[in-house]
Amino acid sequence: MITTWDPATTGVLRLPSGRLVRGRGLRRPLPAGPAPAFGLYLLGHEPPPVAWEFRWLRWPDFRLPSDRAAAADALREAWERAESERVEVACGGGIGRTGTALACLAVLDGVPRGEAVTYVREHYARRAVETPWQRRYVTRFP
């Protein structure tokens, strides 16, 4: 039984280790295909309920996570689970906060901090990680 994403699925980022993580915008409809096993949702308000396990990080639009320690813990959990499960990371539009989180996952996966934003922009979305402080957050991610 396949428990991770098909790498050809829209929004799926392949990390250097081979882990696959789907990024998406919650304002768009749920993509066709299998549901995630775990979602990490980056919003300024609590997300609507979903049928799978999820974790919510309070992360207002164009800003940084409200609780940096909780963010590091949640991102580490998402990275670990992506080894064997379908993990999605999402915010409202799927670009800024999602791109920042995906860049942090790339750091956890071994991409140098100074190259993680470029990696995500090349392999996920050209406009990922929208603000200077989001880029700085990635370069300082624990």
N, C-alpha and C positions, 0 to 999 in steps of 0.2 A: 504494500500500500504506500503510495506517494504521500508524504506529509509536508513537503515544502512547495514553494511556488514553481510554476513553469517559468523558466527564465525569459521566455518570449512574451510573457504577460505584460501589458502596459503598466508602467510605473515600477516594475521590479528592478531593484539595484542588486547587482552581483558584487559582493565584497571580494577582496583578494583571496580570502580563504575558501571561497566558493559559497559561503552563506548567501541566501537570497532574502531580501526584505522588500516589501511593497510599500511605496510611498503613495499617498493620494490626498486629494482635497475632499473634505467632508461635505462641501457645498455641492459637489457633483454626485450623481447617482452611484450606488454601489456597482462596481464592475461585474460583468458576467463571470461565471466560473466559481471555483470553490471559495468558501468563506475563510477568513483568517481563523487560526486557532487562538491567536492573541493579538490584541490591538493596543497600541500606545497612542493616546489622543492628547494633543497639545493645544489646549483651548483656554481662553480666559474664563469660561463658564463650564459647568459640568456637561458632558456630552449626553446625547439621548441614549437610552439603553440599546444594547445590541445582543445578539444571541450567542456571542462567544465571550471568552474571558478578556477583560481589558483593564487597563490602568490609565487614569487620568492625571496629567500634569497640568497644574494651573500655569499657563504660559500665554499671556496676552499677545494679541496680534502686533507684529513688528517689534516685539520686546524680547526679553530673556525669561527663562523659567523663574517663577516666584521663589522657589526653594531649590537652590543649586544642589544640595546634598541629595534631595529626593530625585532630582533629575538625573544625577549621575547613577543612582541606584536603579532607576527605571530603565535608563538606556543600557546599562550593563545587563539587566534582566532580558531586555529585548534582544540584545546581541547574543546572549547565551542561548535563548530559546530558538533563535533563527537557525541554529545548527541543525535542528531536527523538526521544526514546526513552521507553519505559515504565519509569519509575523508581519503586521502592517503598522506603519507609523503615519499619522495623519494630523493635519490641522485644517483650518477652514479652506484655504486655497491650495495646499499641497506644495508650496514653494519655499517660503521663508522659514517658518518654524520646522516644517518637515525636512527641508534641505539641511537646516542646521543640525537637527537630530541625526539625520543620515550621515552627515560629515563626522559627527561624534562617534557613530557606530564604525565608520571607516577608521577613525583613530584607534578605537578598541581593537580593530581587526589588523592593525599594524601599519596603516598609512601614516606617514609623518604628519604631525599637526599642521605644519605649514603647507602641506599639499592636499589636505583632506577636502577643502572647499573646491579646489580645482577638480579633484577626482569625482566628486558628486555632480559638479556641473557638466563634466564630460560624460558621465554614465547614467545620470538620472534626469536632470533638467538644467538647461543652460542658465536660467535665472535663479537657481537655488541659492539660498542663504542671501537674504535681501539687504540687510543693513550692516554697516561697519561694526556695530557692537555684536551682531550675530557672528560675523567672521572672527572677531577677537575672542569670542566665547569658545569657538572651536580651537583656536590656537592655544588656549589656556585650559582646555578640557582635561580633567584629571586622568 
